[in-house]
Amino acid sequence: MTVAAGPIEAAVVWLNDPLNWTNPGGILDRTGEHLAISAAAVLLGCLVAWPIGLWLGHTGRGGGLVVLVANLTLAVPTLALLTILPLTFLGFGRPPVVVALAVFAIPPLLANAYTGVRAVDPEARDAARGMGFSRWQLLRRVELPLAVPYLAAGFRTAAVQVVATAALASFVNGGGLGQIIRAGFGLDIAAGGGQILAGGLLVAGLAMLVELVLALVERLVTPRPLRNRGRRAGRRAAAAVSGA
Amino acid sequence: MSFRLSYRADPGNPWFSWQYVRDNFDTILAALREHTSLTLRAVLIATLIAVPLAVAAYWFRGLAGPILAVTGVLYTIPSLALFAFLAPYLGIGVATVLTVVVLYALLVIVRNALAGLTQVPAEVREAAEGMGYGRWGRLFRIDLPLALPGILTGLRLATVSTVALVTVGVVVGQGGLGQLIFAGFQNNFYKAQIMTGTLLCVLLALVFDLALAGVGRLLTPWLRRRSAA
């Protein structure tokens, strides 16, 4: 391969080499790994965060806990979790990477599930109670459906964040598209510049794609009357608080 | 159970060791100092750019949309990708790390500062105008002080996430405490070193956060008085 003039040209050259796509450990392989790790992490995050968030929102307690979890995970470096978890009982390989990423998926999922249930119109809740709904029925048939827009928003935030963070799995050889960037840095910057830039474009492109697709999904799962309702409900809540 | 067994079978690799801290005190201190200085520089630079940007978006409403859109897109770009974009141009070193963390901190501060500025009540603004404040006088004596809680929230969020983000600088060999964590992992998974780096990171974030919260309390005495009443 000839050394191209600038990093951008080198990146284009690198991306145009079909072997870089189809080789073992090539772009296709790495994209598959990246998506598999991310999907597993988001799924795990949902399984943990949604039940807790919905329940806390339903009971109306634990708002402080939600904020605390969010702040704590903000302060813990991803790199630390990625390096610590393989040394625990999880062992090396994919499980610790998935768990590490899931930890960072939990705050947006938790916060949105909590807020989603809290934001349910108290009148709807009272009406359901008046109709003789049990607590469980209230949660499942009134609060949960009305919280779907929030759940979807949380899902999107979490998924995009996980796809972005999954690039760091390459630090512990966890696979994914970050591996291409790391390999580029492993070369000399002059020789690897193109590959580094190409890897960056792929990672960023994937994150943007996930963001776009999930934005569409979010729109689709939000029933038409509920679209833009978040904002209106927020205003109504503010008005109620200030006594207006 | 297997965890406990492996722990016992491997007494040479504890999760924390004062011996390690004593023996490597200089290295740890150097990493901590680098991390602190990178964070401080990044947040300072980001603030100096972000607050004027937020004011510009506040004065010229047409700018608010584009500024928020650009910062939103920037925020979806993974940190490693941003390193990858900048490293071929800025080289392997501090400049790359600093630029990346400044960019992320910038977004957070701009968004929060703008939110703080737009929350200044219209009555207050009109009253200030009626009292003869000009644009700049109003900015420094009315708008910015009232937006201070928002700006400080942004600063705190930006600082805490910057402390965590600096560790990714490992990729260009300038990760501060991340360097410690990563070296510990590569050096036969030396747990004590990984743990020391991690704890110091979290501690540093906590100290910065508390310090900024304290500064916020000092700068906004009227909020305390109101909540006490």
Interface residues (C-beta under 8 A of the other chain):
Chain A: P7 N71 L74 A75 V76 P77 T78 L79 A80 T83 I84 P86 L87 T88 F89 V160 V163 A164 T165 A167 L168 S170 F171 V172 G178 I181 R182 G184 F185 I189 G193 G194 I196 L197 G199 G200 L201 V203 A204 A207 M208 E211
Chain B: S2 F3 S6 V73 T76 I77 P78 S79 L80 A81 L82 F83 A84 F85 A87 P88 Y89 G91 I92 L157 V160 S161 V163 A164 L165 T167 V168 V170 V171 V172 G175 L177 G178 I181 F182 G184 F185 F189 K191 I194 M195 G197 T198 C201 V202 A205 L206 D209
